[in-house]
Amino acid sequence: MMRRLKYLWLWPLLYFCTLSTYGQTNTTDTLRVLFVGNSYTYFWNLPQTIEAMAKSKDFAMIARKSTAGGTNWKQHWEGDKGLKTRQMIEQENWDIVILQNHSMSTINKLDQFMEYGEKLVRLAQSKDAQVVLYQTWARAFNPLMINQIKEGYSTLAKKFDLDVVQVGEIWQMALQLRPDLRLYDPDNSHPSTIGTYLTACAFFNYLTGEPANGLEQRIKKIDENGEVLYLSIMTDGDAVFMQEVVDLFNSQVQK
């Protein structure tokens, strides 16, 4: 279940202290978030999009990632593909560590999902970080996969009393309401730009405690040269719909 973030008491302070005279972030009160995952996390710059959404609402956040294509938590733990996940958790100060496993892990390798999920959870908690699980979605060819995905993440969450951002179930609701919504990349697995926007709305809501409704349809940031970089460009109708789906889902979960 998606619960309210334990750091929400910081929101009034963050709201007033986020920006200095020239609009620079006050890092003293900045929420530091590390995403651990694979291409479901790095496609279309999900962490940066969430960070930009937060900034657009004057919420100070730094979102970073440790990702490599096709990886699972075992590979993160063992440092495959040049990953430095354990070092990043051990050596840097994170308020939140968000864990996303391979999309088929709860279906094909549930024992491994639990074993290495527990290792990463314990490591992050030993560094005083709050651990949050990123529930992924079913592949387009079999929507029923969501049942095993949901069960796997829920089991791990219950063991450690963790929050789960229920992205997969939010996707399911969105597609039930609008089957025409192109959440998937052409491979029917990875997120499209639209899918990433929906996922970002879910994480924005969770991390800030603010409703997704009212977010901009064009998510942008300023690069090192002072140029505007567009991370996401949605139509107004699609943006509003996805924001409303996130808020509707959360309102139902909290009942």
Stockholm file with secondary structure:
# STOCKHOLM 1.0

chainA/1-255         MMRRLKYLWLWPLLYFCTLSTYGQTNTTDTLRVLFVGNSYTYFWNLPQTIEAMAKSKDFAMIARKSTAGGTNWKQHWEGDKGLKTRQMIEQENWDIVILQNHSMSTINKLDQFMEYGEKLVRLAQSKDAQVVLYQTWARAFNPLMINQIKEGYSTLAKKFDLDVVQVGEIWQMALQLRPDLRLYDPDNSHPSTIGTYLTACAFFNYLTGEPANGLEQRIKKIDENGEVLYLSIMTDGDAVFMQEVVDLFNSQVQK
#=GR chainA/1-255 SS CCCCCTTGGGHHHHHHHSBCTTSCBCGGGCEEEEEEESHHHHGGGHHHHHHHHHHHTTCCEEEEEEECTTCCHHHHHHTGGGCCHHHHHHHSCCSEEEECCCTTHHHHCHHHHHHHHHHHHHHHHHTTCEEEEECCCCCTTCTTHHHHHHHHHHHHHHHHTCEEECHHHHHHHHHHHCTTCCCBCTTSSSBCHHHHHHHHHHHHHHHHCSCSTTCCSEEEEECTTSCEEEEEECCHHHHHHHHHHHHHHHHHHTC
#=GC SS_cons         CCCCCTTGGGHHHHHHHSBCTTSCBCGGGCEEEEEEESHHHHGGGHHHHHHHHHHHTTCCEEEEEEECTTCCHHHHHHTGGGCCHHHHHHHSCCSEEEECCCTTHHHHCHHHHHHHHHHHHHHHHHTTCEEEEECCCCCTTCTTHHHHHHHHHHHHHHHHTCEEECHHHHHHHHHHHCTTCCCBCTTSSSBCHHHHHHHHHHHHHHHHCSCSTTCCSEEEEECTTSCEEEEEECCHHHHHHHHHHHHHHHHHHTC
//
